[in-house]
């Protein structure tokens, strides 16, 4: 049997990804520096974009989907009057139109694009159709029908505005394409628009101000490779945005063995982060019809499942 190379480290690394670097390249760089056996990211951040990219190592890869599904905060810059093939500055210019937009019209357009929206995913995206990525089809000059998907923008705040463009900060649900949102706002203003810059500020309860960049990560690795382990956030702390439940010892042991539990207290159906009474993270379970079903349990030998009570 082929042995997995690397160390069995576990935890979540909050990386401040630079522009010009793909999410996978950033992941592989961090994995190499940590000499980690197992790693994964929590959804791609375009090379054009910078900002928070949570990277999961070891047992944390079992719960990466819960960071992928979390609400996010972005800061985006848009250029008015020009639409491109990709919806951002890297695409081919498709059309240029005069800009006759004032602050009042822009404010009204932002209000109209806040709340529950139906959004058509861009062709230049990683979504699959017929087993192939949409961006691969787009690069061949093909366009396919994409059904609109519901997304939610809970906040869309104007930060800057001048005759060339505007900058906004927004809170949005999983699956929201900021490029498409910028394009839709541009069309509503009658002049078109494309995104020129994007920075992710938040994923769930995680903030980019907690993150470390690749340059700092390389510097730490050069001084003392073992120091990088201190950069890893405990798995449970990364899931602080989710409902949490502590189990008494008998129920905790039983759940760890894969046995469903009857809930002793009312709990809404859905995913729950489960702990022992000593704040040891057991894993993710699903509450359903008064029962707790084990779903994503972590190894108790991983060393990354404990979290201080004041950090949860």
Residue pairs with C-beta under 8 A, 6 or more apart in sequence:
4 37
4 38
5 37
6 31
6 35
6 36
6 37
6 38
7 34
7 35
7 36
7 37
8 37
8 38
8 58
8 302
9 34
9 35
9 36
9 37
9 57
9 58
9 229
9 232
9 304
10 57
10 58
10 59
10 60
10 232
10 235
10 298
10 302
10 303
10 304
10 305
11 57
11 58
11 60
11 229
11 232
11 233
11 234
11 235
11 304
12 54
12 55
12 56
12 57
12 60
12 67
12 232
12 233
12 234
12 235
12 237
12 238
13 30
13 34
13 54
13 55
13 57
13 212
13 231
13 232
13 233
14 52
14 53
14 54
14 55
14 206
14 208
14 210
14 211
14 212
14 233
15 26
15 30
15 52
15 53
15 54
15 55
15 211
15 212
15 213
15 214
15 217
16 50
16 51
16 52
16 53
16 208
16 211
16 212
16 213
17 23
17 26
17 45
17 49
17 50
17 51
17 52
17 53
17 214
18 50
18 213
18 214
19 47
19 48
19 49
19 50
20 47
21 47
21 214
22 44
22 47
23 41
23 43
23 44
23 45
23 53
24 41
24 44
26 41
26 53
26 55
26 214
27 39
27 40
27 41
27 53
27 55
28 39
29 214
29 217
30 36
30 39
30 55
30 214
30 217
31 39
31 55
31 57
33 217
33 218
33 221
33 225
33 228
34 57
34 228
34 229
35 225
36 57
36 58
37 58
38 57
38 58
38 61
39 55
39 56
39 57
39 61
40 55
40 56
40 61
40 64
41 53
41 54
41 55
41 56
41 64
42 53
42 54
42 55
42 56
42 64
42 67
42 68
42 203
43 67
43 68
44 126
45 51
45 53
45 200
46 88
46 198
48 88
48 89
48 90
48 195
48 197
48 198
49 198
49 199
49 200
50 198
50 199
50 200
51 74
51 198
51 199
51 200
51 201
51 208
52 200
52 201
52 202
52 203
52 206
52 207
52 208
52 211
53 200
54 64
54 67
54 203
54 206
54 238
56 63
56 64
56 67
57 232
58 302
58 304
59 235
59 298
59 299
59 302
59 304
59 305
60 235
60 238
60 304
62 283
62 284
62 296
62 297
62 298
63 235
63 238
63 239
63 283
63 284
63 296
63 298
66 204
66 239
66 242
66 271
66 284
67 203
67 204
67 206
67 238
67 239
68 174
69 174
70 174
70 203
70 204
70 205
70 241
71 154
71 171
71 172
71 173
71 174
71 202
71 204
71 241
72 171
72 172
72 174
72 176
72 200
72 202
72 203
72 204
73 169
73 170
73 171
73 172
73 200
73 201
73 202
74 169
74 170
74 172
74 178
74 198
74 199
74 200
74 201
75 159
75 167
75 168
75 169
75 198
75 199
75 201
76 167
76 168
76 169
76 170
76 178
76 182
76 195
76 197
76 198
76 199
77 165
77 166
77 167
77 195
77 196
77 197
77 198
78 165
78 166
78 167
78 168
78 182
78 185
78 186
78 193
78 194
78 195
78 196
79 89
79 164
79 165
79 193
79 194
79 195
79 196
80 99
80 101
80 163
80 164
80 165
80 166
80 186
80 189
80 191
80 192
80 193
81 96
81 97
81 98
81 99
81 164
81 191
81 192
81 193
82 93
82 95
82 96
82 97
82 192
82 193
82 194
83 93
83 94
83 95
83 183
83 186
83 192
83 193
83 194
84 90
84 91
84 92
84 93
84 94
84 194
85 91
85 92
85 94
85 124
85 138
86 92
86 122
86 124
86 138
86 179
86 194
87 122
87 124
87 177
87 179
87 180
87 182
87 183
87 194
87 195
88 179
88 194
88 195
88 196
88 198
89 194
89 195
89 196
89 197
91 124
91 194
95 192
96 192
97 190
97 191
97 192
98 191
99 163
99 164
99 191
100 190
100 191
101 163
101 189
101 191
103 161
105 189
106 158
106 161
106 166
106 189
107 158
109 185
109 188
109 189
110 156
110 158
110 168
110 185
111 156
112 188
113 153
113 156
113 181
113 184
113 185
113 188
114 153
114 154
114 155
114 156
115 152
115 153
115 154
116 150
116 151
116 152
117 150
117 151
117 152
117 153
117 181
118 148
118 149
118 150
118 151
119 148
119 149
119 150
119 151
119 176
119 177
119 180
119 181
119 184
120 146
120 147
120 148
120 149
120 180
121 127
121 134
121 146
121 149
121 177
121 180
122 134
122 177
122 179
122 180
123 134
123 135
123 137
123 138
123 143
123 144
123 146
124 134
124 135
124 138
125 133
125 134
125 135
125 177
126 133
126 134
126 135
127 133
127 134
127 146
128 134
129 137
129 144
129 146
130 144
134 144
134 146
137 143
137 144
149 175
151 172
151 173
151 175
151 176
152 172
152 173
152 176
153 170
153 171
153 172
153 173
153 176
153 181
154 171
154 172
154 173
155 169
155 170
155 171
156 168
156 169
156 170
157 168
157 169
157 170
158 166
158 167
158 168
159 166
159 167
159 168
159 169
160 166
160 167
161 167
165 193
165 196
169 201
170 178
170 181
171 202
172 178
172 181
178 195
178 198
179 194
179 195
179 198
182 193
182 194
182 195
183 192
183 193
183 194
185 193
186 192
186 193
186 194
187 193
199 208
200 208
201 207
201 208
202 208
204 238
204 239
204 240
204 241
204 242
205 240
205 241
206 238
210 233
212 231
217 228
217 231
220 227
220 228
220 231
221 227
221 228
232 304
234 281
234 304
234 305
234 306
234 307
234 311
235 281
235 298
235 304
235 305
235 307
236 273
236 275
236 279
236 281
236 305
236 306
236 307
236 311
236 312
237 307
237 311
237 312
239 273
239 284
240 311
240 312
242 271
242 272
242 273
243 267
243 268
243 270
243 271
243 272
243 273
244 272
244 273
244 274
244 275
244 312
245 267
245 272
245 273
245 274
245 275
245 285
245 292
246 274
246 275
246 276
246 277
246 279
247 255
247 261
247 274
247 275
247 276
247 277
247 282
248 277
249 276
249 277
251 261
252 274
252 276
252 277
252 282
254 261
255 261
255 274
255 282
255 285
255 292
255 294
255 297
256 282
256 294
256 297
256 300
258 294
258 297
259 294
260 291
260 292
260 293
260 294
261 291
261 292
262 290
262 291
262 292
263 287
263 290
263 291
263 292
267 287
267 292
268 287
269 286
269 287
269 288
269 289
270 286
270 287
271 284
271 285
271 286
271 287
271 295
272 284
272 285
272 286
272 287
272 292
273 281
273 284
274 281
274 282
274 283
274 284
274 285
274 292
275 281
275 282
275 307
275 312
276 282
279 306
279 307
279 308
279 309
279 312
280 300
280 305
280 306
281 298
281 305
281 306
281 307
282 297
282 298
282 305
283 294
283 295
283 296
283 297
283 298
284 295
284 296
284 297
285 292
285 293
285 294
285 295
286 292
286 293
286 295
287 293
298 304
298 305
299 305
